[in-house]
């Protein structure tokens, strides 16, 4: 008897499921709530599928609840990059785009590709991620209000209101930064990893916090290439025959928050980190454009981050393993 497969298409309020068992496909919809997650587990057991391999896309917080609940109930769970499902759909020439069809597609993908199993990150990392993303939202909102204030508006009540908003947001940003550091200081393992990361030229304490919040659990990655792929920093080559030979570009089918955290650090590391600086100089001499060099510097910096966290050793510019980082 083959293992049952459950594909889940996650939405904010609903979970569309497709259970593939013994050649048959059963569809059922549940609420994306704690009670809905419980009903899903009960339904699976009634279908004699208590060990079904559950697969869903990494769609952010909407899918975290059901993935963690089913994991705790003993189900094997895989959380996959949505780009993989998209490419699989293209390979199957799928034209229908409905929640039911998407759930069936995810189940088929899981059965064929057998994605790696997922484990929930520790609460300390989940809470850190929530804090650093909240900080980014505050910073974005503050910039929007500052732009409005500088747009030439002269109506006094509007100006007063915008200035008050900026002052309020500045205080919220300050408090959030303090909360992030207090959270890290509360967990010895997070504090240990932050202290390691700040030894890398180009990475400060806040950037280290962002990286830890987005990488979440470094043991999940076998090597630096996997981490770079998770961040969407792997090169995408476009070559076909002798007539099509485009320049490589970043795939960008990964964690955009992680790429954002690396961008400014890579610019700093380009000038102050000896390993990254030499690497960028070589690429520039080989004719790469400035933005291509920055993208490569982000990837190199992430490789160094991986090497530092995996080894548990501070940055050493003479230790070439960091630049290779198990690649």
N, C-alpha and C positions, 0 to 999 in steps of 0.2 A: 504494500500500500504506500503510495507516494505521499509526501508531506503536504498537507493543505497550505495554500498560499492566500494571504489576505492583503489586497491592495486598498489603501485608504487615500481618497482625495479630500484634502483638508480645506475647509473654509472657516470663516470667522465663527459662524453659528452652527454649521452642520458638518457631519462626516459621512461622505458617500463611500460605501465599502463594496468590494467585490471579492467574494470568497471562491477560490478555485479549488475544487475538491473532486478527485476521481473523474476528471474531464468535464465536470459541470461548473457553471459559473452562477453563483447566487449573489444577488444585489440587495442591499438594505441600507437605509439611511438612519443615522442617529444624531442626536443633538451633541454639539461640541461643548459639553458641560461635564462636570464630575459624575452626575447621574447618568448621562449619556455614555460615558466611558464604561461605567459599571454595566449598563445594559448591553453594550457591545461584547464585553467579556462573557457575560451570561449567555448571550446568543451563540457565541463561538463554542462554548462548552455544550450547548444543546445540539449543535451541529456536529458534535464529536470531533471538534477541531481545537482542542485545548492546547495543542502544540503547533498551531499554525504559524508559519513564518510571516510576520507582519512587516509590510513595507509602506513607507510614506515619504513624501518629499520633504526636504529641509525648508519649510516655509516660514521659519521664525517662530514666534511665540504661540501662534495658533495651533501648531502641531505638537508643542512640547508636552502639553498636559496628557494627551492620549498616548503618546510614545512612552512617557515615564510610567503612566498607570499600567499599561499592558506589560511593560518590562518588569514591573514589580509583581505582576500576576504570574510571571514565569514564562511569558511568550518571548520567543526570539524576535527581536525587532531590528530592522534596518532603516536608517534615515539617510536618503540619498540626495545628491545634488540635483535640483530640478533640470539642469542642463542635460544630464544623462537621460532622463525620461524624455525630454524634448527630442534629443537626437535619435533615441530609440523609436519614437513615434514617427519621425521623418523616414527612418529606414523601413518602417512598415507601411508607409504611404497613407497614414491615417488622416482622414479629412474631417471626421466628426469631432467636435469639441464640446462635450457635455461632461458634467460631473460624474455621471454613471460610466461613460466611456473612458474617462480619465482614470477612474478607479480600476477598471478592467485592464487598462494599459499598464498601470503600475503593477498589478498582479502578474501579468504576463512577463514584464521586465524582470520582476523578482524571481520568477520560476526559471527564466532562461539564464540570467546573469549571476544569480546567487550572490547578491551584494554582502559585504562584510556586516557583521552584527554590531549593533550600537549599544553603548552603555551610557547612562546619564552622567553628566559631569557633576562633581561635588557641588553642594549648595554654595560654598564659598565662591566658586567661580561663576555660578549663575548670578548671584547677587552682585558680584563685581561687574559682570557684563551689563546688568541692568543700570548700574550707577554710571558707568562710562558712556553708555548710550544716552542716558538722560542728560549728562553733561553736554554731549554733542548737540542734542536738541536745544538745550538752553543757549548754547553759543550761536547756533544757527538763528534762533529767534531774536537774540540780542542784535546780531548783525542786520537782520531785517528791519528792526525798529530803528537802528542807527542810520540805516540807508534812508528810511522815510524821513528821519529828522534832518538829514543832509540833502534832501531832494528839493529844497527851496520853499517848503511850506512855511507860511508866515502867520496863519491864523493862530492867535495867541492860545486859546484853549487847547488846540491840537498840539502845539509845541510843548505846552506845559504837561499834557498827558504823555506825550512821547518821551520827554525827559524823565518823567516819573517812572515810566516803564523800563527805561534803560537802567536807572538807578536800582530799581527792584530786581531786574535780571542780573545785574552785577553782583548783588548780594546773594542771590540764589546760586550763581556760578561759584562764588567763593565758598558757600556752604557745601555745595556738591563736591568740590575739590577736597575739602576737608573730610567729608564723609567717605570719599574714595580712599584717602590715605588712612583714615581711622579703621576702615574695613580691612585693608591690607595688614595694618599693624596688629589687628586682632587675630590673624591667622599666621602662625610661624612659617608655614610652607609658602604662602603668598609673599610674605616679607623676605624670605630667603631668595625666592626667584626674582623679586624686584631688585634686591641688592645685587644679584648677579647681572641683571640686564643693564643697570645703570653704569656698569664698568665698560660697556660698549660705547665708544665715542659716537655721538649722534643721538643717543637715547637718554632722555631724562626720566624722572620718576613718574610723571604723568603719562608719558608715552609708554613706559614700561607697564603701567597699570592698564592702559588701553590694550596693549598686546596680550597681556595675561588674560584679560576679560574676553578677548575674541578668540584666542587660541584655545582657551578653556583648559583642556587636559592634554598636555604634551605627549603622554604615553600613547594617545590614540594614533599618533603618526609614527610610522616605521622609519621614515627618513625625511630629509629636508625637501625632497621633490614632492612628496605627498603634501607637506605643509604648504609649499609654494602653489600647488594645484588647488588646495583648499582656499587660498587667498586669491586665486585667479591671476597669478603672476607667472604662469608658464607660457613660453612662447608658442604662438600659433602660426605654423608654417603653411604657406599656400604655394604649392608647386605642382604643376601638371604638365608632363611632357617637356617640350622645349620652348613652348610659347608663353606659358604662365609661370612666372617666378617672382612673386611679390615679396616684399620685405616682411619679416616676421613681426607680429604684433602680439601684445599681451592678450591672453584668452579672455580675461575678465569675467569668467563664469565661476565666480567664487565669492568669498566674503568681502563685500565692498567696504565694510567698516574696518577690516584689517588692512586693506590697501590704503585707506585714508589715513590710518594711524602711522603707516610707514612712509608716506609721501614726504612730509617735512623732515622727518628723521633722515631719509635718504639724501635729501639736499644738504643737510648739515654733515652727514657722514662723508659725502663726496669731497668735502674740504678738510675734514678733521679726523676721519677714520683712515689709518694708513692702508688697511687692506682694501677698503672700498675705494679710496682715492686712487690707488695704483690701478685697480680694476677699471675705473671710469676713464682714467687717462688712456689706457690701452684701447678701450672701445672707441674713444673720440679719435684717436690716431688712426683707427681702422675705418673711420668714415661714418660712424653712427651719429644720428642727429641728437640734439640735446635731450629731447623728451624720451628718445629710445635709451639713452644712457641712464636717465633717471629711473626708468622702468627696470633696467637691468640692475641698477644700484639697490632698488627696493628688494628685488629678488635675492641679491647677494647679502644684504643686511638681514633678511629673514633666514637665510641659511646660517648666518652667524648666530642669530638668536636661537635657532634650533640646536646648534652645536653647544652653545653655552648652557642651555637648559638641560640638554641630555647628559652632558659631561659633569655638570655641577661645578665647573671651574670658571673663575673670572676671565675676562677678555685678556688675551695675550697676542699682540700683533705679530709675534714670531711663531705662533702656534698655528701651522697651516691647516690643521684639521678643521678649524673654525671656518676657514674660507671654503673648504670642500664640504664640510658638514654632512658626511655620510651620503653624498650625492652620487 
